[in-house]
């Protein structure tokens, strides 16, 4: 009789993936760590948001802490070759600055958000402010692109994760394909890793710009997204050229610029 625990074997496989990741992706780990270090700096300087009439000011600190936690959870999942888990974890990270932007547009939107479960009328008010095209803050540069990523994460990773349904399904002899632990193959992992890293920096740049005016436009809130793009341009362009699906992941989820990935070959 086999007395081993399958869950322990699964965890051992994840540990093995993590060790391999640590040996392979040093520059990518350094990039994530640099982004992660922004959160405590921003927490120390982020001022309270404008208050609605008769309400106390609301600090953005809880949203920044939520963003850091979810970004860390997502990156941990990527180190274990589990991109589907990573994108599900990133959804609150993507949504938080959209909500903050709505509050900066109109402090009354914070009251609508906090009161959303107080009755049928309150729920309708919430849906009018935070659903669909309404969730496009004027104060958040790049907000349209971020909102589209939020919608894609809901459709592709929180409802039906099409890639993981279709990959093991086969009508050919030999049974299902794919790793039993749901791990990404190396090329898939690279595409999702660079997509998630770019999205992380893209959202942080937009968030920093949004918070900067109230914080006195301090330089600590400036994010050099172009530097990140230059650093990883070569592997990202190679992935995009080799596989259209990976190109879509990079541009539609990661918000990599189309013009960069379409750069002509040299040599």
N, C-alpha and C positions, 0 to 999 in steps of 0.2 A: 504493500500500500504506500502511495506517495503522500508523505506528510508535509511536503513543502507548500508554502503559501504562494499562490499565483500573484497576489498583489506585491509580495516582496520581490519576486522575479521581475515584475514590471518596474518597480522602483530601481532595481539594479540596472535594468536597461536604460532608464532615464539618467542614472548616474554616469553610465558609460558614455551616453551621448553628451552629457555636460562636460565630461573630461575632454572629449574630443573637440568640443566647441572652444574650450579654454585654450587649447593648443593651436587652434586654427585661426581664430578671429580676434587677434590682439588689438588691431586698430579699431575694429568695430566695438569692442568692449570699452576701449578708451573713449570713443565718441559717446557711447551711452553714459559713461561715468561723468563726462564733462557736462552733459545735459542734466543728469541727476543732481549735480552739485549746484545747479541754478536755483533749485527749489528753496533750500534754506536761506539763500541770499535774498530771494524775492520775498520770502515770508517776513524778513526783518525790515523791509522797506515798503511793503504794500499798504497803502492807507485805506481807511474805511471807505466804502462806497457811499455815494450820495444817498441820503435817507428819504423815504417817502414821508409825506406829511403825517405828523403824529407818531412816527416810528423811529426807533433807534437806528443809527448807522449799522451797516452789515459789513463785516470784514471779509475779504476774499480768501483769507487764510485757509478755511476748511476746504475750499475748492482746490487750492494749490496742493494741500496735503493729499487730497483724493487723487489728483493728477499724478503726483509722485508715486503713490502706492500702486496705482494701476499700471503706470509705465514700468515699474519694477516687476510687477507680476507678469506683464507681457514679455519683458526681456528674459525673465527666468524661463518662461515657456519656450521661447525661441532657442535658448541654450540646450533645451531637451528635445529639439526638433519637433515641436508641437505648435505649428503656426496657427492652427484653428483655435487653440486655447489662447494664443497670444492676441489674436484679433478680438476675440470676445472680451478679453481683459481690457483692451484699449478703448472699448466703447465709452465708458465714463470719462476717460481722459479726453476724448474728442468732444464730448457733450458739455463738459464743465465750462470751457471758455465761451461757448455759445450762450449758455445761461447767464454767465457773468456779463456778457455783452448786452443782453436784453435788459439787465438791471441797470447798466450804465446808460442805455438809451432812455430809459424811463424808470425811476425808482419804484413806481407803482407796480411794475412787472414783478418785482420781488414779492410784493404782497400777494399778487395773483398766484405766484408759484407756491408760496408758503400756505396759502389758503385753499389749495386745489382740491382737497378732500373734504371740504366743509359743507358740501351740498351740490345739488344738480347745477345750479346757476354758476357756482364757483368752478365746477368742472368744465362747463362750457367756456367760461372766461379763460381758463387755463389752455384749453385746446385752441382757442382763437389766437392766443399769443404765442404758443410754443409748438404748434403743429405745422408741418409742411413748410411752405415758403415763408411763413411768418417767422420761422426760426432763423432769421438772417439779420444779426445785429449790425447796426450802422457803425458801431464803435469797434468792430472786429475786422481788421483787414484780412482778406482771404476767407472771410466767413462763409461765402457761397461754396467754395471748394471744401471747406471743413464740414459744412452741413451735408454735402453730397456723400462724403466719406461716411458720415454717421449713418445715412440711409443705407449705404452699401453694407456696412457692418451688420445692421439689423437684418437685411435681406439675405446676406450670404453666410453669416456666421451664427446668428442667434435664432434664426428660423430653420431654414434648410441649408445645411452646409453641403452644397452640391458636389464639391470636389471629393469629399470623403464618402459621399453616398455612391458616386459613380466610379471612383477608382477601383474598389474591390469587386464591383459587379461585372460579371463576365458570363457569356453563354458558350464560351469555348471549354473544351475538356481541361480538367486539372483543377477545378475549383477556384475560389476567390484569389485575387492577386493583392499584393500590398503587404506591408509589415503588420504583424498582429498587434503591435503596440501603437499603430497609427502614426508612426514617425514619418516625417518628410524625407523624400530622397534629397541628396545633396544640392541639386540644382534648384528644387523647389525651396529648400531652406534659404539658400542665398537670395533668391528673389524676394521672399517674404521678409528676410532680415533687413535688406537694404530698403525695402518699402517702409517697414516699420520705423527704422532709424530716421529716414527722411521725413516721414509724417510727424515723428516726435519733434524734430527740430522746426519743421514748418509751423506746427501748432504753437510751440514755444515762442517763435518769432512773433506770431500774430498776438499771442497773449501779452508778451512784453510790450509791444507797441500799444496795446489797448490800455495797459496799466500805467504806462510811462507818463502821460500828462499829469495825472493826479499825484505821481511820485516825483514830480520835478524833473522829468526827463533824465533821470540818472542813467549814466552809461552802463550800469550793471544790468539794465533791462533790455539792452540791445543784443540781438542774436545774429550771428554771422552765418546765415544759412548757405550763402554762396561758398563759403570756405568748406563746409561739409560736402557740398555738391562737387567741388573740385577734388576733394580728397578721395571720393569713392566713384568718380565719373568713369574710370576705366573698367572696373568690374561690372558696373551697372550697365554701361553701354554694351558690353560683351553679352550679358544676359539678355538684353532687349533684342539684340540682333539674332541671337540663336533661337529664340522661342517667343512667339506672339503672346502666348498666355502669360509668360513672365513679364513681358512688356506691359501688358494690361494691369498686372498686379502692381508694378512699379509706378505707373502713371495714375491709375484709377484709385488705388488704395494708398500708395505712398506719396502721391502728388509730385513725383519727379516731373520736371518740365519736358514736354514732348520734344521741344526743339533741341534739347540736350541729347536725348536718346536717338534723335534722327541725325546726329552729326555725321558728316561724311567720313568714310574710311581714309586713312593716310598711309602712304607707303606702298 
